């Protein structure tokens, strides 16, 4: 099975979490669109259909990569 590089997963997780917080506190059409784009990308790279599931799978894949000592690039 092909998986995304952990640094991409980390970036997408952080982006989704940040944008989710922004949408919750100060929603705007641009922020909602950016969250939808990030969520879509995360779902595609994790093979899922919902953001919560994508976040779970991405975190699990990152943990597995850390166990294999695969380096994360900043």
PQR file of N, CA, C, O and H, with PARSE charges and radii, in Angstrom:
ATOM      1  N   UNK A   1       0.842  -1.176   0.000 -0.4000 1.5000
ATOM      2  CA  UNK A   1       0.000   0.000   0.000 -0.0000 2.0000
ATOM      3  C   UNK A   1       0.890   1.243   0.000  0.5500 1.7000
ATOM      4  O   UNK A   1       1.855   1.317   0.760 -0.5500 1.4000
ATOM      5  N   UNK A   2       0.575   2.189  -0.827 -0.4000 1.5000
ATOM      6  CA  UNK A   2       1.318   3.441  -0.905 -0.0000 2.0000
ATOM      7  C   UNK A   2       0.781   4.395   0.151  0.5500 1.7000
ATOM      8  O   UNK A   2      -0.430   4.556   0.303 -0.5500 1.4000
ATOM      9  H   UNK A   2      -0.209   2.129  -1.445  0.4000 1.0000
ATOM     10  N   UNK A   3       1.705   5.029   0.884 -0.4000 1.5000
ATOM     11  CA  UNK A   3       1.298   6.015   1.881 -0.0000 2.0000
ATOM     12  C   UNK A   3       2.048   7.317   1.630  0.5500 1.7000
ATOM     13  O   UNK A   3       3.138   7.320   1.058 -0.5500 1.4000
ATOM     14  H   UNK A   3       2.689   4.898   0.761  0.4000 1.0000
ATOM     15  N   UNK A   4       1.456   8.410   2.063 -0.4000 1.5000
ATOM     16  CA  UNK A   4       2.074   9.718   1.901 -0.0000 2.0000
ATOM     17  C   UNK A   4       3.265   9.848   2.835  0.5500 1.7000
ATOM     18  O   UNK A   4       3.340   9.184   3.869 -0.5500 1.4000
ATOM     19  H   UNK A   4       0.570   8.407   2.528  0.4000 1.0000
ATOM     20  N   UNK A   5       4.183  10.704   2.459 -0.4000 1.5000
ATOM     21  CA  UNK A   5       5.350  10.957   3.305 -0.0000 2.0000
ATOM     22  C   UNK A   5       4.883  11.606   4.607  0.5500 1.7000
ATOM     23  O   UNK A   5       3.981  12.443   4.591 -0.5500 1.4000
ATOM     24  H   UNK A   5       4.123  11.244   1.619  0.4000 1.0000
ATOM     25  N   UNK A   6       5.486  11.229   5.722 -0.4000 1.5000
ATOM     26  CA  UNK A   6       5.059  11.777   7.011 -0.0000 2.0000
ATOM     27  C   UNK A   6       5.077  13.306   7.087  0.5500 1.7000
ATOM     28  O   UNK A   6       4.234  13.893   7.765 -0.5500 1.4000
ATOM     29  H   UNK A   6       6.219  10.549   5.734  0.4000 1.0000
ATOM     30  N   UNK A   7       6.017  13.958   6.408 -0.4000 1.5000
ATOM     31  CA  UNK A   7       6.042  15.425   6.466 -0.0000 2.0000
ATOM     32  C   UNK A   7       4.825  16.018   5.768  0.5500 1.7000
ATOM     33  O   UNK A   7       4.321  17.056   6.199 -0.5500 1.4000
ATOM     34  H   UNK A   7       6.702  13.481   5.857  0.4000 1.0000
ATOM     35  N   UNK A   8       4.342  15.385   4.701 -0.4000 1.5000
ATOM     36  CA  UNK A   8       3.121  15.844   4.042 -0.0000 2.0000
ATOM     37  C   UNK A   8       1.927  15.630   4.959  0.5500 1.7000
ATOM     38  O   UNK A   8       1.069  16.503   5.088 -0.5500 1.4000
ATOM     39  H   UNK A   8       4.752  14.543   4.351  0.4000 1.0000
ATOM     40  N   UNK A   9       1.875  14.468   5.593 -0.4000 1.5000
ATOM     41  CA  UNK A   9       0.784  14.191   6.522 -0.0000 2.0000
ATOM     42  C   UNK A   9       0.766  15.211   7.658  0.5500 1.7000
ATOM     43  O   UNK A   9      -0.286  15.739   8.016 -0.5500 1.4000
ATOM     44  H   UNK A   9       2.572  13.758   5.489  0.4000 1.0000
ATOM     45  N   UNK A  10       1.936  15.479   8.214 -0.4000 1.5000
ATOM     46  CA  UNK A  10       2.032  16.442   9.315 -0.0000 2.0000
ATOM     47  C   UNK A  10       1.529  17.814   8.870  0.5500 1.7000
ATOM     48  O   UNK A  10       0.778  18.474   9.588 -0.5500 1.4000
ATOM     49  H   UNK A  10       2.791  15.050   7.924  0.4000 1.0000
ATOM     50  N   UNK A  11       1.950  18.233   7.684 -0.4000 1.5000
ATOM     51  CA  UNK A  11       1.528  19.534   7.165 -0.0000 2.0000
ATOM     52  C   UNK A  11       0.011  19.591   6.981  0.5500 1.7000
ATOM     53  O   UNK A  11      -0.624  20.575   7.358 -0.5500 1.4000
ATOM     54  H   UNK A  11       2.560  17.697   7.100  0.4000 1.0000
ATOM     55  N   UNK A  12      -0.557  18.557   6.414 -0.4000 1.5000
ATOM     56  CA  UNK A  12      -2.002  18.531   6.178 -0.0000 2.0000
ATOM     57  C   UNK A  12      -2.788  18.470   7.489  0.5500 1.7000
ATOM     58  O   UNK A  12      -3.824  19.122   7.619 -0.5500 1.4000
ATOM     59  H   UNK A  12      -0.041  17.757   6.108  0.4000 1.0000
ATOM     60  N   UNK A  13      -2.308  17.697   8.453 -0.4000 1.5000
ATOM     61  CA  UNK A  13      -2.974  17.629   9.758 -0.0000 2.0000
ATOM     62  C   UNK A  13      -2.979  19.011  10.405  0.5500 1.7000
ATOM     63  O   UNK A  13      -4.017  19.485  10.869 -0.5500 1.4000
ATOM     64  H   UNK A  13      -1.467  17.167   8.347  0.4000 1.0000
ATOM     65  N   UNK A  14      -1.817  19.649  10.430 -0.4000 1.5000
ATOM     66  CA  UNK A  14      -1.712  20.980  11.040 -0.0000 2.0000
ATOM     67  C   UNK A  14      -2.604  21.991  10.320  0.5500 1.7000
ATOM     68  O   UNK A  14      -3.270  22.806  10.958 -0.5500 1.4000
ATOM     69  H   UNK A  14      -0.975  19.265  10.053  0.4000 1.0000
ATOM     70  N   UNK A  15      -2.611  21.931   8.996 -0.4000 1.5000
ATOM     71  CA  UNK A  15      -3.436  22.864   8.217 -0.0000 2.0000
ATOM     72  C   UNK A  15      -4.918  22.651   8.521  0.5500 1.7000
ATOM     73  O   UNK A  15      -5.655  23.614   8.735 -0.5500 1.4000
ATOM     74  H   UNK A  15      -2.070  21.269   8.478  0.4000 1.0000
ATOM     75  N   UNK A  16      -5.353  21.398   8.538 -0.4000 1.5000
ATOM     76  CA  UNK A  16      -6.769  21.115   8.816 -0.0000 2.0000
ATOM     77  C   UNK A  16      -7.155  21.553  10.224  0.5500 1.7000
ATOM     78  O   UNK A  16      -8.221  22.136  10.423 -0.5500 1.4000
ATOM     79  H   UNK A  16      -4.755  20.616   8.364  0.4000 1.0000
ATOM     80  N   UNK A  17      -6.300  21.278  11.194 -0.4000 1.5000
ATOM     81  CA  UNK A  17      -6.606  21.665  12.573 -0.0000 2.0000
ATOM     82  C   UNK A  17      -6.653  23.183  12.722  0.5500 1.7000
ATOM     83  O   UNK A  17      -7.556  23.711  13.370 -0.5500 1.4000
ATOM     84  H   UNK A  17      -5.434  20.805  11.032  0.4000 1.0000
ATOM     85  N   UNK A  18      -5.697  23.884  12.133 -0.4000 1.5000
ATOM     86  CA  UNK A  18      -5.666  25.350  12.210 -0.0000 2.0000
ATOM     87  C   UNK A  18      -6.890  25.958  11.535  0.5500 1.7000
ATOM     88  O   UNK A  18      -7.548  26.834  12.095 -0.5500 1.4000
ATOM     89  H   UNK A  18      -4.964  23.455  11.606  0.4000 1.0000
ATOM     90  N   UNK A  19      -7.186  25.486  10.332 -0.4000 1.5000
ATOM     91  CA  UNK A  19      -8.332  26.031   9.604 -0.0000 2.0000
ATOM     92  C   UNK A  19      -9.652  25.686  10.284  0.5500 1.7000
ATOM     93  O   UNK A  19     -10.583  26.491  10.265 -0.5500 1.4000
ATOM     94  H   UNK A  19      -6.652  24.774   9.877  0.4000 1.0000
ATOM     95  N   UNK A  20      -9.745  24.506  10.881 -0.4000 1.5000
ATOM     96  CA  UNK A  20     -10.961  24.144  11.618 -0.0000 2.0000
ATOM     97  C   UNK A  20     -11.191  25.111  12.772  0.5500 1.7000
ATOM     98  O   UNK A  20     -12.319  25.533  13.027 -0.5500 1.4000
ATOM     99  H   UNK A  20      -8.988  23.852  10.897  0.4000 1.0000
ATOM    100  N   UNK A  21     -10.115  25.455  13.462 -0.4000 1.5000
ATOM    101  CA  UNK A  21     -10.226  26.425  14.548 -0.0000 2.0000
ATOM    102  C   UNK A  21     -10.654  27.793  14.045  0.5500 1.7000
ATOM    103  O   UNK A  21     -11.472  28.463  14.675 -0.5500 1.4000
ATOM    104  H   UNK A  21      -9.199  25.112  13.255  0.4000 1.0000
ATOM    105  N   UNK A  22     -10.108  28.204  12.922 -0.4000 1.5000
ATOM    106  CA  UNK A  22     -10.480  29.493  12.336 -0.0000 2.0000
ATOM    107  C   UNK A  22     -11.943  29.505  11.914  0.5500 1.7000
ATOM    108  O   UNK A  22     -12.650  30.489  12.133 -0.5500 1.4000
ATOM    109  H   UNK A  22      -9.444  27.660  12.411  0.4000 1.0000
ATOM    110  N   UNK A  23     -12.390  28.424  11.316 -0.4000 1.5000
ATOM    111  CA  UNK A  23     -13.791  28.338  10.884 -0.0000 2.0000
ATOM    112  C   UNK A  23     -14.715  28.375  12.095  0.5500 1.7000
ATOM    113  O   UNK A  23     -15.791  28.971  12.039 -0.5500 1.4000
ATOM    114  H   UNK A  23     -11.816  27.625  11.138  0.4000 1.0000
ATOM    115  N   UNK A  24     -14.300  27.740  13.187 -0.4000 1.5000
ATOM    116  CA  UNK A  24     -15.138  27.707  14.388 -0.0000 2.0000
ATOM    117  C   UNK A  24     -15.250  29.078  15.046  0.5500 1.7000
ATOM    118  O   UNK A  24     -16.294  29.417  15.603 -0.5500 1.4000
ATOM    119  H   UNK A  24     -13.426  27.256  13.232  0.4000 1.0000
ATOM    120  N   UNK A  25     -14.182  29.863  14.983 -0.4000 1.5000
ATOM    121  CA  UNK A  25     -14.194  31.153  15.683 -0.0000 2.0000
ATOM    122  C   UNK A  25     -14.523  32.334  14.786  0.5500 1.7000
ATOM    123  O   UNK A  25     -15.246  33.239  15.203 -0.5500 1.4000
ATOM    124  H   UNK A  25     -13.334  29.588  14.530  0.4000 1.0000
ATOM    125  N   UNK A  26     -14.010  32.343  13.567 -0.4000 1.5000
ATOM    126  CA  UNK A  26     -14.230  33.461  12.641 -0.0000 2.0000
ATOM    127  C   UNK A  26     -14.459  32.923  11.226  0.5500 1.7000
ATOM    128  O   UNK A  26     -13.591  33.056  10.363 -0.5500 1.4000
ATOM    129  H   UNK A  26     -13.424  31.608  13.228  0.4000 1.0000
ATOM    130  N   UNK A  27     -15.608  32.325  10.992 -0.4000 1.5000
ATOM    131  CA  UNK A  27     -15.839  31.722   9.672 -0.0000 2.0000
ATOM    132  C   UNK A  27     -15.891  32.764   8.559  0.5500 1.7000
ATOM    133  O   UNK A  27     -16.484  33.832   8.709 -0.5500 1.4000
ATOM    134  H   UNK A  27     -16.313  32.217  11.693  0.4000 1.0000
ATOM    135  N   UNK A  28     -15.266  32.432   7.461 -0.4000 1.5000
ATOM    136  CA  UNK A  28     -15.363  33.241   6.244 -0.0000 2.0000
ATOM    137  C   UNK A  28     -15.398  32.273   5.072  0.5500 1.7000
ATOM    138  O   UNK A  28     -14.985  31.119   5.188 -0.5500 1.4000
ATOM    139  H   UNK A  28     -14.784  31.565   7.339  0.4000 1.0000
ATOM    140  N   UNK A  29     -15.888  32.750   3.963 -0.4000 1.5000
ATOM    141  CA  UNK A  29     -15.986  31.888   2.781 -0.0000 2.0000
ATOM    142  C   UNK A  29     -14.609  31.380   2.367  0.5500 1.7000
ATOM    143  O   UNK A  29     -14.464  30.221   1.981 -0.5500 1.4000
ATOM    144  H   UNK A  29     -16.224  33.688   3.869  0.4000 1.0000
ATOM    145  N   UNK A  30     -13.595  32.247   2.446 -0.4000 1.5000
ATOM    146  CA  UNK A  30     -12.241  31.852   2.057 -0.0000 2.0000
ATOM    147  C   UNK A  30     -11.696  30.779   2.989  0.5500 1.7000
ATOM    148  O   UNK A  30     -11.108  29.800   2.529 -0.5500 1.4000
ATOM    149  H   UNK A  30     -13.713  33.190   2.760  0.4000 1.0000
ATOM    150  N   UNK A  31     -11.884  30.953   4.288 -0.4000 1.5000
ATOM    151  CA  UNK A  31     -11.379  29.980   5.257 -0.0000 2.0000
ATOM    152  C   UNK A  31     -12.084  28.641   5.097  0.5500 1.7000
ATOM    153  O   UNK A  31     -11.444  27.591   5.161 -0.5500 1.4000
ATOM    154  H   UNK A  31     -12.362  31.749   4.661  0.4000 1.0000
ATOM    155  N   UNK A  32     -13.380  28.670   4.892 -0.4000 1.5000
ATOM    156  CA  UNK A  32     -14.137  27.428   4.684 -0.0000 2.0000
ATOM    157  C   UNK A  32     -13.630  26.709   3.436  0.5500 1.7000
ATOM    158  O   UNK A  32     -13.448  25.492   3.450 -0.5500 1.4000
ATOM    159  H   UNK A  32     -13.899  29.523   4.840  0.4000 1.0000
ATOM    160  N   UNK A  33     -13.399  27.468   2.349 -0.4000 1.5000
ATOM    161  CA  UNK A  33     -12.910  26.865   1.111 -0.0000 2.0000
ATOM    162  C   UNK A  33     -11.525  26.263   1.314  0.5500 1.7000
ATOM    163  O   UNK A  33     -11.249  25.168   0.825 -0.5500 1.4000
ATOM    164  H   UNK A  33     -13.546  28.457   2.339  0.4000 1.0000
ATOM    165  N   UNK A  34     -10.657  26.963   2.027 -0.4000 1.5000
ATOM    166  CA  UNK A  34      -9.310  26.455   2.293 -0.0000 2.0000
ATOM    167  C   UNK A  34      -9.364  25.187   3.143  0.5500 1.7000
ATOM    168  O   UNK A  34      -8.593  24.255   2.913 -0.5500 1.4000
ATOM    169  H   UNK A  34     -10.880  27.852   2.425  0.4000 1.0000
ATOM    170  N   UNK A  35     -10.267  25.145   4.121 -0.4000 1.5000
ATOM    171  CA  UNK A  35     -10.429  23.936   4.933 -0.0000 2.0000
ATOM    172  C   UNK A  35     -10.944  22.786   4.074  0.5500 1.7000
ATOM    173  O   UNK A  35     -10.456  21.662   4.187 -0.5500 1.4000
ATOM    174  H   UNK A  35     -10.894  25.902   4.308  0.4000 1.0000
ATOM    175  N   UNK A  36     -11.909  23.054   3.231 -0.4000 1.5000
ATOM    176  CA  UNK A  36     -12.431  22.007   2.354 -0.0000 2.0000
ATOM    177  C   UNK A  36     -11.336  21.454   1.445  0.5500 1.7000
ATOM    178  O   UNK A  36     -11.253  20.244   1.236 -0.5500 1.4000
ATOM    179  H   UNK A  36     -12.305  23.967   3.139  0.4000 1.0000
ATOM    180  N   UNK A  37     -10.495  22.339   0.903 -0.4000 1.5000
ATOM    181  CA  UNK A  37      -9.390  21.901   0.037 -0.0000 2.0000
ATOM    182  C   UNK A  37      -8.391  21.033   0.805  0.5500 1.7000
ATOM    183  O   UNK A  37      -7.974  19.981   0.319 -0.5500 1.4000
ATOM    184  H   UNK A  37     -10.563  23.322   1.073  0.4000 1.0000
ATOM    185  N   UNK A  38      -8.011  21.474   2.000 -0.4000 1.5000
ATOM    186  CA  UNK A  38      -7.053  20.710   2.803 -0.0000 2.0000
ATOM    187  C   UNK A  38      -7.651  19.370   3.224  0.5500 1.7000
ATOM    188  O   UNK A  38      -6.973  18.343   3.190 -0.5500 1.4000
ATOM    189  H   UNK A  38      -8.349  22.328   2.395  0.4000 1.0000
ATOM    190  N   UNK A  39      -8.918  19.387   3.620 -0.4000 1.5000
ATOM    191  CA  UNK A  39      -9.587  18.151   4.035 -0.0000 2.0000
ATOM    192  C   UNK A  39      -9.683  17.177   2.860  0.5500 1.7000
ATOM    193  O   UNK A  39      -9.451  15.979   3.024 -0.5500 1.4000
ATOM    194  H   UNK A  39      -9.468  20.222   3.647  0.4000 1.0000
ATOM    195  N   UNK A  40     -10.022  17.686   1.686 -0.4000 1.5000
ATOM    196  CA  UNK A  40     -10.104  16.840   0.498 -0.0000 2.0000
ATOM    197  C   UNK A  40      -8.752  16.184   0.217  0.5500 1.7000
ATOM    198  O   UNK A  40      -8.678  14.983  -0.041 -0.5500 1.4000
ATOM    199  H   UNK A  40     -10.210  18.659   1.553  0.4000 1.0000
ATOM    200  N   UNK A  41      -7.683  16.987   0.271 -0.4000 1.5000
ATOM    201  CA  UNK A  41      -6.349  16.462   0.005 -0.0000 2.0000
ATOM    202  C   UNK A  41      -5.968  15.403   1.032  0.5500 1.7000
ATOM    203  O   UNK A  41      -5.427  14.356   0.676 -0.5500 1.4000
ATOM    204  H   UNK A  41      -7.744  17.962   0.480  0.4000 1.0000
ATOM    205  N   UNK A  42      -6.246  15.671   2.300 -0.4000 1.5000
ATOM    206  CA  UNK A  42      -5.936  14.691   3.344 -0.0000 2.0000
ATOM    207  C   UNK A  42      -6.733  13.410   3.136  0.5500 1.7000
ATOM    208  O   UNK A  42      -6.204  12.313   3.315 -0.5500 1.4000
ATOM    209  H   UNK A  42      -6.685  16.522   2.590  0.4000 1.0000
ATOM    210  N   UNK A  43      -7.983  13.541   2.763 -0.4000 1.5000
ATOM    211  CA  UNK A  43      -8.798  12.344   2.496 -0.0000 2.0000
ATOM    212  C   UNK A  43      -8.232  11.543   1.330  0.5500 1.7000
ATOM    213  O   UNK A  43      -8.194  10.314   1.384 -0.5500 1.4000
ATOM    214  H   UNK A  43      -8.413  14.432   2.618  0.4000 1.0000
ATOM    215  N   UNK A  44      -7.794  12.223   0.283 -0.4000 1.5000
ATOM    216  CA  UNK A  44      -7.234  11.531  -0.881 -0.0000 2.0000
ATOM    217  C   UNK A  44      -5.974  10.771  -0.492  0.5500 1.7000
ATOM    218  O   UNK A  44      -5.826   9.599  -0.838 -0.5500 1.4000
ATOM    219  H   UNK A  44      -7.825  13.222   0.239  0.4000 1.0000
ATOM    220  N   UNK A  45      -5.059  11.431   0.227 -0.4000 1.5000
ATOM    221  CA  UNK A  45      -3.786  10.766   0.537 -0.0000 2.0000
ATOM    222  C   UNK A  45      -3.936   9.668   1.583  0.5500 1.7000
ATOM    223  O   UNK A  45      -3.063   8.809   1.702 -0.5500 1.4000
ATOM    224  H   UNK A  45      -5.179  12.383   0.507  0.4000 1.0000
ATOM    225  N   UNK A  46      -5.033   9.683   2.347 -0.4000 1.5000
ATOM    226  CA  UNK A  46      -5.254   8.614   3.334 -0.0000 2.0000
ATOM    227  C   UNK A  46      -6.259   7.578   2.852  0.5500 1.7000
ATOM    228  O   UNK A  46      -6.465   6.564   3.520 -0.5500 1.4000
ATOM    229  H   UNK A  46      -5.743  10.381   2.251  0.4000 1.0000
ATOM    230  N   UNK A  47      -6.881   7.811   1.719 -0.4000 1.5000
ATOM    231  CA  UNK A  47      -7.851   6.856   1.193 -0.0000 2.0000
ATOM    232  C   UNK A  47      -9.144   6.819   1.984  0.5500 1.7000
ATOM    233  O   UNK A  47      -9.779   5.771   2.104 -0.5500 1.4000
ATOM    234  H   UNK A  47      -6.714   8.634   1.176  0.4000 1.0000
ATOM    235  N   UNK A  48      -9.533   7.974   2.527 -0.4000 1.5000
ATOM    236  CA  UNK A  48     -10.751   8.056   3.336 -0.0000 2.0000
ATOM    237  C   UNK A  48     -11.726   9.045   2.706  0.5500 1.7000
ATOM    238  O   UNK A  48     -11.437   9.644   1.670 -0.5500 1.4000
ATOM    239  H   UNK A  48      -9.017   8.825   2.429  0.4000 1.0000
ATOM    240  N   UNK A  49     -12.893   9.210   3.351 -0.4000 1.5000
ATOM    241  CA  UNK A  49     -13.909  10.107   2.797 -0.0000 2.0000
ATOM    242  C   UNK A  49     -14.356  11.197   3.751  0.5500 1.7000
ATOM    243  O   UNK A  49     -15.059  12.122   3.345 -0.5500 1.4000
ATOM    244  H   UNK A  49     -13.128   8.723   4.193  0.4000 1.0000
ATOM    245  N   UNK A  50     -13.963  11.105   5.012 -0.4000 1.5000
ATOM    246  CA  UNK A  50     -14.380  12.103   6.004 -0.0000 2.0000
ATOM    247  C   UNK A  50     -13.163  12.622   6.745  0.5500 1.7000
ATOM    248  O   UNK A  50     -12.209  11.882   6.983 -0.5500 1.4000
ATOM    249  H   UNK A  50     -13.392  10.354   5.342  0.4000 1.0000
ATOM    250  N   UNK A  51     -13.199  13.901   7.110 -0.4000 1.5000
ATOM    251  CA  UNK A  51     -12.053  14.535   7.739 -0.0000 2.0000
ATOM    252  C   UNK A  51     -11.642  13.845   9.038  0.5500 1.7000
ATOM    253  O   UNK A  51     -10.453  13.610   9.252 -0.5500 1.4000
ATOM    254  H   UNK A  51     -13.974  14.502   6.916  0.4000 1.0000
ATOM    255  N   UNK A  52     -12.584  13.520   9.898 -0.4000 1.5000
ATOM    256  CA  UNK A  52     -12.229  12.873  11.170 -0.0000 2.0000
ATOM    257  C   UNK A  52     -11.495  11.555  10.928  0.5500 1.7000
ATOM    258  O   UNK A  52     -10.506  11.257  11.597 -0.5500 1.4000
ATOM    259  H   UNK A  52     -13.550  13.711   9.724  0.4000 1.0000
ATOM    260  N   UNK A  53     -11.975  10.784   9.990 -0.4000 1.5000
ATOM    261  CA  UNK A  53     -11.330   9.513   9.663 -0.0000 2.0000
ATOM    262  C   UNK A  53      -9.954   9.756   9.053  0.5500 1.7000
ATOM    263  O   UNK A  53      -8.994   9.057   9.376 -0.5500 1.4000
ATOM    264  H   UNK A  53     -12.778  11.025   9.446  0.4000 1.0000
ATOM    265  N   UNK A  54      -9.863  10.743   8.176 -0.4000 1.5000
ATOM    266  CA  UNK A  54      -8.580  11.067   7.545 -0.0000 2.0000
ATOM    267  C   UNK A  54      -7.547  11.489   8.589  0.5500 1.7000
ATOM    268  O   UNK A  54      -6.387  11.083   8.518 -0.5500 1.4000
ATOM    269  H   UNK A  54     -10.643  11.311   7.913  0.4000 1.0000
ATOM    270  N   UNK A  55      -7.965  12.296   9.550 -0.4000 1.5000
ATOM    271  CA  UNK A  55      -7.055  12.723  10.611 -0.0000 2.0000
ATOM    272  C   UNK A  55      -6.575  11.521  11.421  0.5500 1.7000
ATOM    273  O   UNK A  55      -5.390  11.421  11.740 -0.5500 1.4000
ATOM    274  H   UNK A  55      -8.907  12.626   9.608  0.4000 1.0000
ATOM    275  N   UNK A  56      -7.480  10.619  11.751 -0.4000 1.5000
ATOM    276  CA  UNK A  56      -7.129   9.419  12.505 -0.0000 2.0000
ATOM    277  C   UNK A  56      -6.118   8.572  11.736  0.5500 1.7000
ATOM    278  O   UNK A  56      -5.098   8.156  12.284 -0.5500 1.4000
ATOM    279  H   UNK A  56      -8.443  10.701  11.492  0.4000 1.0000
ATOM    280  N   UNK A  57      -6.410   8.325  10.466 -0.4000 1.5000
ATOM    281  CA  UNK A  57      -5.534   7.484   9.644 -0.0000 2.0000
ATOM    282  C   UNK A  57      -4.173   8.156   9.465  0.5500 1.7000
ATOM    283  O   UNK A  57      -3.139   7.493   9.548 -0.5500 1.4000
ATOM    284  H   UNK A  57      -7.238   8.663  10.020  0.4000 1.0000
ATOM    285  N   UNK A  58      -4.168   9.457   9.221 -0.4000 1.5000
ATOM    286  CA  UNK A  58      -2.907  10.178   9.024 -0.0000 2.0000
ATOM    287  C   UNK A  58      -2.048  10.116  10.283  0.5500 1.7000
ATOM    288  O   UNK A  58      -0.838   9.901  10.201 -0.5500 1.4000
ATOM    289  H   UNK A  58      -5.007   9.995   9.153  0.4000 1.0000
ATOM    290  N   UNK A  59      -2.661  10.300  11.429 -0.4000 1.5000
ATOM    291  CA  UNK A  59      -1.906  10.217  12.690 -0.0000 2.0000
ATOM    292  C   UNK A  59      -1.355   8.808  12.905  0.5500 1.7000
ATOM    293  O   UNK A  59      -0.230   8.638  13.375 -0.5500 1.4000
ATOM    294  H   UNK A  59      -3.644  10.474  11.495  0.4000 1.0000
ATOM    295  N   UNK A  60      -2.140   7.821  12.562 -0.4000 1.5000
ATOM    296  CA  UNK A  60      -1.691   6.431  12.704 -0.0000 2.0000
ATOM    297  C   UNK A  60      -0.524   6.148  11.757  0.5500 1.7000
ATOM    298  O   UNK A  60       0.436   5.476  12.137 -0.5500 1.4000
ATOM    299  H   UNK A  60      -3.054   7.959  12.179  0.4000 1.0000
ATOM    300  N   UNK A  61      -0.604   6.657  10.529 -0.4000 1.5000
ATOM    301  CA  UNK A  61       0.489   6.466   9.576 -0.0000 2.0000
ATOM    302  C   UNK A  61       1.752   7.186  10.033  0.5500 1.7000
ATOM    303  O   UNK A  61       2.857   6.667   9.870 -0.5500 1.4000
ATOM    304  H   UNK A  61      -1.383   7.203  10.221  0.4000 1.0000
ATOM    305  N   UNK A  62       1.597   8.377  10.604 -0.4000 1.5000
ATOM    306  CA  UNK A  62       2.757   9.101  11.119 -0.0000 2.0000
ATOM    307  C   UNK A  62       3.402   8.345  12.280  0.5500 1.7000
ATOM    308  O   UNK A  62       4.627   8.268  12.371 -0.5500 1.4000
ATOM    309  H   UNK A  62       0.700   8.798  10.736  0.4000 1.0000
ATOM    310  N   UNK A  63       2.582   7.793  13.157 -0.4000 1.5000
ATOM    311  CA  UNK A  63       3.103   7.022  14.287 -0.0000 2.0000
ATOM    312  C   UNK A  63       3.866   5.799  13.786  0.5500 1.7000
ATOM    313  O   UNK A  63       4.922   5.464  14.324 -0.5500 1.4000
ATOM    314  H   UNK A  63       1.587   7.855  13.083  0.4000 1.0000
ATOM    315  N   UNK A  64       3.350   5.143  12.777 -0.4000 1.5000
ATOM    316  CA  UNK A  64       4.029   3.976  12.210 -0.0000 2.0000
ATOM    317  C   UNK A  64       5.367   4.384  11.601  0.5500 1.7000
ATOM    318  O   UNK A  64       6.359   3.667  11.730 -0.5500 1.4000
ATOM    319  H   UNK A  64       2.493   5.415  12.340  0.4000 1.0000
ATOM    320  N   UNK A  65       5.389   5.529  10.943 -0.4000 1.5000
ATOM    321  CA  UNK A  65       6.630   6.018  10.350 -0.0000 2.0000
ATOM    322  C   UNK A  65       7.650   6.337  11.434  0.5500 1.7000
ATOM    323  O   UNK A  65       8.839   6.070  11.263 -0.5500 1.4000
ATOM    324  H   UNK A  65       4.583   6.112  10.838  0.4000 1.0000
ATOM    325  N   UNK A  66       7.203   6.896  12.530 -0.4000 1.5000
ATOM    326  CA  UNK A  66       8.106   7.211  13.631 -0.0000 2.0000
ATOM    327  C   UNK A  66       8.677   5.921  14.235  0.5500 1.7000
ATOM    328  O   UNK A  66       9.845   5.880  14.623 -0.5500 1.4000
ATOM    329  H   UNK A  66       6.237   7.112  12.668  0.4000 1.0000
ATOM    330  N   UNK A  67       7.871   4.896  14.310 -0.4000 1.5000
ATOM    331  CA  UNK A  67       8.357   3.615  14.831 -0.0000 2.0000
ATOM    332  C   UNK A  67       9.431   3.028  13.911  0.5500 1.7000
ATOM    333  O   UNK A  67      10.339   2.333  14.366 -0.5500 1.4000
ATOM    334  H   UNK A  67       6.922   4.930  13.995  0.4000 1.0000
ATOM    335  N   UNK A  68       9.316   3.317  12.619 -0.4000 1.5000
ATOM    336  CA  UNK A  68      10.322   2.845  11.660 -0.0000 2.0000
ATOM    337  C   UNK A  68      11.502   3.802  11.576  0.5500 1.7000
ATOM    338  O   UNK A  68      12.446   3.564  10.823 -0.5500 1.4000
ATOM    339  H   UNK A  68       8.579   3.882  12.249  0.4000 1.0000
ATOM    340  N   UNK A  69      11.451   4.879  12.343 -0.4000 1.5000
ATOM    341  CA  UNK A  69      12.517   5.884  12.378 -0.0000 2.0000
ATOM    342  C   UNK A  69      12.682   6.573  11.036  0.5500 1.7000
ATOM    343  O   UNK A  69      13.792   6.940  10.653 -0.5500 1.4000
ATOM    344  H   UNK A  69      10.684   5.072  12.954  0.4000 1.0000
ATOM    345  N   UNK A  70      11.594   6.746  10.331 -0.4000 1.5000
ATOM    346  CA  UNK A  70      11.639   7.473   9.075 -0.0000 2.0000
ATOM    347  C   UNK A  70      11.713   8.962   9.421  0.5500 1.7000
ATOM    348  O   UNK A  70      10.836   9.469  10.120 -0.5500 1.4000
ATOM    349  H   UNK A  70      10.692   6.448  10.642  0.4000 1.0000
ATOM    350  N   UNK A  71      12.740   9.670   8.949 -0.4000 1.5000
ATOM    351  CA  UNK A  71      12.892  11.069   9.334 -0.0000 2.0000
ATOM    352  C   UNK A  71      11.794  11.952   8.757  0.5500 1.7000
ATOM    353  O   UNK A  71      11.311  11.731   7.646 -0.5500 1.4000
ATOM    354  H   UNK A  71      13.453   9.259   8.381  0.4000 1.0000
ATOM    355  N   UNK A  72      11.415  12.956   9.540 -0.4000 1.5000
ATOM    356  CA  UNK A  72      10.465  13.961   9.082 -0.0000 2.0000
ATOM    357  C   UNK A  72      11.249  15.176   8.627  0.5500 1.7000
ATOM    358  O   UNK A  72      12.186  15.605   9.300 -0.5500 1.4000
ATOM    359  H   UNK A  72      11.808  13.136  10.441  0.4000 1.0000
ATOM    360  N   UNK A  73      10.874  15.724   7.503 -0.4000 1.5000
ATOM    361  CA  UNK A  73      11.533  16.923   7.001 -0.0000 2.0000
ATOM    362  C   UNK A  73      10.711  18.137   7.389  0.5500 1.7000
ATOM    363  O   UNK A  73       9.486  18.118   7.267 -0.5500 1.4000
ATOM    364  H   UNK A  73      10.112  15.375   6.956  0.4000 1.0000
ATOM    365  N   UNK A  74      11.367  19.199   7.857 -0.4000 1.5000
ATOM    366  CA  UNK A  74      10.611  20.397   8.245 -0.0000 2.0000
ATOM    367  C   UNK A  74       9.954  21.077   7.076  0.5500 1.7000
ATOM    368  O   UNK A  74       9.285  22.096   7.249 -0.5500 1.4000
ATOM    369  H   UNK A  74      12.362  19.215   7.956  0.4000 1.0000
TER
END
